[in-house]
Amino acid sequence: MGKVKQWAENTAEKAVDTIIDKLKNKVINVETAKNEILKVDNIALCSIDEFNIDEVIEEATKQKVYDPNGLPKDFTDRYHI
């Protein structure tokens, strides 16, 4: 991988790690974390997008991500609610 591309990926990963740390410390909520992560420059290099952001947050924090109705996100995805 080229040096510039590697630098961009590392920078994006560090930004995501910072946001996840703020979420773990309850400085921000899940929705804010999702929005901030999706706005990170070069986030696609980390294979994060709007379709897997919930999984990324759950894995990083070991928290279930809930939709605005209070249902677990995997439940609402499964039943198309």
Residue frames relative to the residue before (quaternion, step in Angstrom):
aa qw qx qy qz dx dy dz
M 1.0000 0.0000 0.0000 0.0000 0.00 0.00 0.00
G 0.5251 -0.6503 0.4522 0.3114 3.55 -1.01 0.82
K 0.6365 -0.5671 0.3714 0.3679 3.55 -1.18 0.61
V 0.6594 0.5042 -0.3185 0.4578 3.58 0.95 -0.83
K 0.6557 0.5005 -0.3145 0.4698 3.58 0.94 -0.85
Q 0.6440 0.5110 -0.3204 0.4707 3.60 0.97 -0.80
W 0.6336 0.5226 -0.3266 0.4677 3.58 1.00 -0.80
A 0.6572 0.5108 -0.3099 0.4595 3.60 0.94 -0.91
E 0.6580 0.5008 -0.3113 0.4682 3.59 0.96 -0.83
N 0.6580 0.5066 -0.3090 0.4637 3.59 0.92 -0.86
T 0.6431 0.5201 -0.3181 0.4634 3.57 1.00 -0.81
A 0.6547 0.5014 -0.3080 0.4745 3.59 0.96 -0.84
E 0.6507 0.5159 -0.3175 0.4579 3.59 0.94 -0.85
K 0.6506 0.5070 -0.3189 0.4669 3.59 0.97 -0.81
A 0.6378 0.5221 -0.3251 0.4637 3.59 1.01 -0.79
V 0.6510 0.4995 -0.3122 0.4788 3.59 0.97 -0.85
D 0.6394 0.5288 -0.3251 0.4537 3.60 0.95 -0.83
T 0.6365 0.5244 -0.3187 0.4673 3.57 1.03 -0.79
I 0.6636 0.4928 -0.3011 0.4756 3.58 0.95 -0.87
I 0.6449 0.5113 -0.3203 0.4692 3.61 0.95 -0.83
D 0.6277 0.5267 -0.3348 0.4654 3.61 1.01 -0.75
K 0.6432 0.5058 -0.3239 0.4749 3.60 0.99 -0.81
L 0.6380 0.5167 -0.3245 0.4698 3.58 1.05 -0.74
K 0.6581 0.5127 -0.3058 0.4588 3.59 0.91 -0.90
N 0.7161 0.4277 -0.2400 0.4966 3.58 1.07 -0.76
K 0.4472 -0.7362 0.4026 0.3098 3.55 1.39 0.21
V 0.3215 0.7277 -0.5266 0.2996 3.55 1.08 0.76
I 0.7722 0.1178 -0.0632 0.6211 3.56 1.17 -0.69
N 0.4501 -0.6693 0.5096 0.2996 3.58 -1.25 0.33
V 0.7367 -0.4328 0.2857 0.4340 3.57 -1.31 0.15
E 0.6606 0.5122 -0.3240 0.4430 3.61 0.86 -0.88
T 0.6502 0.5000 -0.3159 0.4769 3.58 0.96 -0.83
A 0.6377 0.5248 -0.3252 0.4607 3.59 0.97 -0.83
K 0.6442 0.5195 -0.3243 0.4581 3.59 0.93 -0.88
N 0.6781 0.4962 -0.2899 0.4581 3.57 0.87 -0.96
E 0.6705 0.4961 -0.3015 0.4619 3.58 0.94 -0.87
I 0.6493 0.5175 -0.3225 0.4546 3.59 0.96 -0.85
L 0.6860 0.4894 -0.2937 0.4513 3.57 0.88 -0.88
K 0.6663 0.4914 -0.2992 0.4744 3.60 1.23 -0.37
V 0.4595 0.6888 -0.4501 0.3343 3.60 1.26 -0.15
D 0.4953 -0.6478 0.4926 0.3040 3.57 -0.96 0.88
N 0.8565 0.1203 -0.1234 0.4866 3.56 -1.08 0.86
I 0.2428 0.8032 -0.5120 0.1837 3.61 1.14 0.54
A 0.5759 0.6016 -0.3765 0.4058 3.61 1.11 -0.56
L 0.5944 0.5727 -0.3639 0.4316 3.59 1.14 -0.52
C 0.6746 0.4546 -0.2798 0.5098 3.58 1.26 -0.40
S 0.4353 -0.7148 0.4336 0.3339 3.58 1.32 0.08
I 0.4765 0.6166 -0.4694 0.4153 3.56 1.00 0.86
D 0.1146 0.7758 -0.6131 0.0949 3.55 -0.92 0.97
E 0.7365 -0.4281 0.2833 0.4405 3.58 -1.29 0.00
F 0.6452 0.5386 -0.3231 0.4351 3.60 1.20 -0.35
N 0.7954 0.2608 -0.1550 0.5246 3.62 1.09 -0.48
I 0.3550 0.7685 -0.4744 0.2417 3.59 1.26 0.13
D 0.6287 0.5358 -0.3440 0.4465 3.61 1.02 -0.74
E 0.6549 0.5074 -0.3090 0.4670 3.58 0.97 -0.84
V 0.6269 0.5395 -0.3326 0.4532 3.57 1.00 -0.81
I 0.6852 0.4750 -0.2858 0.4724 3.58 0.87 -0.93
E 0.6410 0.5203 -0.3299 0.4578 3.61 0.92 -0.84
E 0.6745 0.4963 -0.2962 0.4593 3.56 0.88 -0.92
A 0.6957 0.4879 -0.2757 0.4494 3.57 0.91 -0.90
T 0.7937 0.3034 -0.1476 0.5062 3.58 1.00 -0.77
K 0.3140 -0.7594 0.4934 0.2852 3.55 1.30 -0.36
Q 0.4946 0.6069 -0.4438 0.4359 3.56 1.16 0.79
K 0.4502 -0.6311 0.5465 0.3167 3.55 -1.15 0.59
V 0.2954 -0.7281 0.5898 0.1865 3.55 -1.06 0.78
Y 0.1925 -0.8009 0.5630 0.0674 3.55 -0.79 1.08
D 0.4490 -0.6581 0.5269 0.2961 3.54 -1.15 0.62
P 0.7212 -0.4502 0.2858 0.4422 3.64 -1.20 0.15
N 0.6565 0.5033 -0.3189 0.4626 3.63 1.19 -0.39
G 0.5627 -0.6278 0.3772 0.3834 3.58 1.25 0.01
L 0.5434 0.6012 -0.4099 0.4186 3.60 1.24 0.18
P 0.5682 -0.5768 0.4369 0.3919 3.61 -1.04 0.63
K 0.5734 -0.6372 0.3974 0.3275 3.57 -0.92 0.96
D 0.6529 0.5079 -0.3394 0.4479 3.63 0.93 -0.74
F 0.6076 0.5501 -0.3458 0.4567 3.60 1.13 -0.61
T 0.6983 0.4594 -0.2807 0.4717 3.56 0.86 -0.98
D 0.6220 0.5235 -0.3461 0.4682 3.61 1.07 -0.62
R 0.6682 0.5252 -0.2998 0.4332 3.56 0.93 -0.94
Y 0.7931 0.2984 -0.1387 0.5126 3.55 0.94 -0.91
H 0.4202 -0.7533 0.4242 0.2755 3.58 1.32 0.32
I 0.2596 0.7729 -0.5273 0.2394 3.55 0.86 0.98
